[in-house]
Amino acid sequence: MRKVLVIGAGRSSSSLIKYLLDKSTEENLQIIVADVSKQSAEAKLQNHANGKSIALDVFDTTARKKAIQNADIVVSMLPARFHIEVAKDCVTYKKHMVTASYISKEMKALDEEVKKQGLVFMNEIGLDPGIDHMSAMQVIDRIRDNNDAELLLFESFTGGLVAPESDTNLWNYKFTWNPRNVVLAGQGGAAKFIQEGKYKYIPYHKLFRRTEILHVNGNGKFEAYANRDSLKYREVYGLEDVLTLYRGTIRRIGFSRAWNMFVQLGMTDDSYIIEDSEHMSYRNFTNSFLAYNLHDSVELKLRSYLKIDQDDIMWEKLTELDIFNANKKIGIKDATPAQMLQKILMDSWTLQEEDKDMIVMQHKFGYEYQGEKRQIESSMMVIGEDQTYTAMAKTVGLPVGIATVKILNGEIKTPGVQLPITKEVYEPILKELKEYGIEFNEIKVPYLGYNPENVNG
């Protein structure tokens, strides 16, 4: 049997492992799931005859090398920073490799050797990055096939949200992936993009007040804020001459304005430690960002600072989070403001057992053909089944699994460290994803270009 080694059995691996197990008999596969917790690996395999679990600490060099040496292809579902050691071993032992993570500089440096060995190192093959690349390039290439067509605009948006039937709080949001990434979203530099040929920059403290309104075909009205660096996709997608290129994150209407309160208070800062954080109450944490005033309550000081009234929905959103509770303790030693805020939010925003998540993605393509300006909007929505097979796990794991099988079968064979932007990769994967309900719907709309009426702030 051909051996597929999956390293990492976290939440995002559930649909991947199920896909590989479902394919294992017809494809003659043994699925070896390696995790620091053998119990976690076994839970994902569910006693399948073609599955095997092993306990593996990725920092145990001897054990890691042995596991990789015995595989035909390696799928790394580890945190991105841990991929490189796995990748080096895959080069040494001449094994193909698949990850859902962005290509790091260290990974890219292996490209020449990977090509020399005739190996496929497929990266960025999850949801975002992944399905976004493939679905965008499919339309971009189709437009380019008309030799006279000129691309003018490309906008792309993705959001991990809570499904409508599980939307039970005023924020219309719950954590559907790593909460820390949500709290720190947008930090690390200004958002950069290009609009109508003009470079635009949004500093972090302004990011959540500069939102774009989205009407997602058949799925309702949303808002989006800019991702950190849209400009790098000009080269990736071959759009060096495009006039507008913007990538953003989707949220329900009103989320960004409310989240901006935390940004303005300084609660999302991850650069310093709060003294005695372990014993601090939620109320004291909130008060620590406000002026010293013995006469006014924490509530009054906060409303004054944020310039919101007691009957404002923004105030209701804050009180819903219980941030004025004097009895609840943070309970985290040497915590940063961002870590403390995350702890508070997890009380209210953690998905319950019966909750379902939802993925929404939309692309906009503007182009000129034979003197006529046209626009295509392409959108996708996926709702999770339960807390194991979430929409996030499905949209991350299935592309990884499909790519893994197709590399093993030689259907994807161009060697190198790469992302899925060629027809050889995206056509068969997108075709198979349709069988699992992951499909884009396209509509043609009047060309709008950059419409400032759609932008707040």
Secondary structure, DSSP 4 states (H G I P E B T S, - for coil): -EEEEEE--SGGGHHHHHHHHHHHHHHTEEEEEEES-HHHHHHHHTT-TTEEEEE--TT-HHHHHHHHHT-SEEEE-S-GGGHHHHHHHHHHTT-EEEESSPPPHHHHTTHHHHHHTT-EEE-S-BTTTBHHHHHHHHHHHHHHTSTT-EEEEEEEEEEEEE-GGG--STT---B-S-HHHHHTTT-SS-EEEEETTEEEEE-HHHHTTSEEEEEETTTEEEEEEE-SB-TTHHHHTT-TT-SEEEEEEEE-TTHHHHHHHHHHHTTT--SSPPTTGGG-BHHHHHHTTS---SSS-HHHHHHHHHT--TTSHHHHHHHHTTTT-SS-B---TT--HHHHHHHHHHHHHBPPTT--EEEEEEEEEEEEETTEEEEEEEEEEEE-SSSSS-HHHHHHHHHHHHHHHHHHTTSS---EEE-S-SHHHHHHHHHHHGGGT---EEEEEE---S-GGGB--
